[in-house]
Amino acid sequence: MTQSENIENTYIDTDDGIAEVDTTTASDIETQPISWTWPPYLPRGTAVLVIGDGGNGKSFFTLAIAAAVSKGLPLPGMEEAILPPSDIIIHNSENA
């Protein structure tokens, strides 16, 4: 018997009544290797948050990284780029 078999079903109230929620314990999740855009700072294929006080250069930092990745240039501390020129998506909610 695994640990997850010991967990009772979880139910939540919704506008439509009671709904059953599937649960998984962390010990039952298989790890996967991380693919890096900029090891060990920027994982590839994930959302990344850059958080800090205003005026500390978050926007400059993210745009500099985006510019390097879009041109296929190496990032700081790297001898050569590990990605070809790539598309970039930037979501800025600073002024929202």
C-alpha positions as CSV (number, residue, x, y, z in Angstrom):
1,M,0.0,0.0,0.0
2,T,1.4,3.4,-1.0
3,Q,1.0,6.5,1.1
4,S,-1.5,7.9,-1.4
5,E,-3.8,5.0,-0.7
6,N,-4.1,6.2,2.9
7,I,-5.4,9.6,1.8
8,E,-9.2,9.9,1.9
9,N,-11.0,11.4,-1.0
10,T,-11.2,15.2,-0.7
11,Y,-14.4,17.1,-1.4
12,I,-15.0,20.8,-1.9
13,D,-18.2,22.9,-2.1
14,T,-18.9,24.5,-5.4
15,D,-21.7,26.5,-6.8
16,D,-23.0,23.3,-8.4
17,G,-22.8,21.2,-5.2
18,I,-20.1,19.0,-3.9
19,A,-17.1,18.0,-6.1
20,E,-14.5,15.3,-5.5
21,V,-10.9,16.4,-5.9
22,D,-8.1,14.0,-6.8
23,T,-5.1,14.3,-4.6
24,T,-1.5,13.0,-4.9
25,T,1.1,13.0,-2.3
26,A,4.5,14.6,-3.1
27,S,6.2,11.3,-2.5
28,D,4.3,9.8,-5.4
29,I,5.4,12.4,-8.0
30,E,8.3,11.3,-10.2
31,T,11.0,13.9,-10.6
32,Q,12.1,15.0,-14.1
33,P,15.5,16.5,-15.1
34,I,15.5,20.2,-15.6
35,S,16.3,21.7,-19.0
36,W,18.1,25.0,-18.5
37,T,18.1,28.2,-20.6
38,W,20.6,29.8,-18.2
39,P,21.9,27.2,-15.6
40,P,21.1,27.3,-12.7
41,Y,18.9,30.5,-12.9
42,L,16.4,30.1,-15.7
43,P,14.7,26.8,-16.4
44,R,13.5,26.3,-20.0
45,G,9.8,26.0,-20.7
46,T,8.4,27.4,-17.5
47,A,7.0,30.6,-16.2
48,V,9.5,32.6,-14.2
49,L,8.8,35.5,-11.8
50,V,11.2,38.3,-11.2
51,I,10.3,40.0,-7.9
52,G,11.9,42.9,-6.2
53,D,11.5,46.5,-5.0
54,G,10.9,49.2,-7.7
55,G,13.9,50.8,-9.3
56,N,16.2,47.8,-8.8
57,G,16.4,46.9,-12.5
58,K,13.9,44.1,-12.9
59,S,12.7,45.4,-16.3
60,F,16.2,46.0,-17.6
61,F,17.3,42.6,-16.4
62,T,14.4,40.7,-18.0
63,L,14.7,42.7,-21.3
64,A,18.4,42.0,-21.5
65,I,17.9,38.3,-21.0
66,A,15.0,38.3,-23.6
67,A,17.2,40.2,-26.1
68,A,20.1,37.7,-25.7
69,V,17.8,34.7,-26.0
70,S,16.0,36.1,-29.0
71,K,19.4,36.6,-30.8
72,G,20.9,33.3,-29.6
73,L,23.6,35.0,-27.6
74,P,25.3,33.6,-24.5
75,L,23.9,34.7,-21.2
76,P,26.2,36.2,-18.4
77,G,28.7,33.7,-17.2
78,M,28.3,31.4,-20.3
79,E,31.0,30.9,-22.8
80,E,28.6,30.2,-25.6
81,A,24.8,30.2,-26.2
82,I,23.0,26.9,-25.6
83,L,20.0,27.9,-27.6
84,P,19.5,29.1,-31.2
85,P,17.7,32.4,-31.6
86,S,14.3,31.8,-29.9
87,D,10.9,33.5,-29.7
88,I,10.2,35.4,-26.4
89,I,6.9,36.2,-24.6
90,I,7.0,39.0,-22.0
91,H,4.0,39.6,-19.7
92,N,4.3,42.8,-17.7
93,S,1.8,43.3,-15.0
94,E,3.8,45.9,-13.1
95,N,1.3,48.6,-13.8
96,A,-1.9,46.5,-13.6
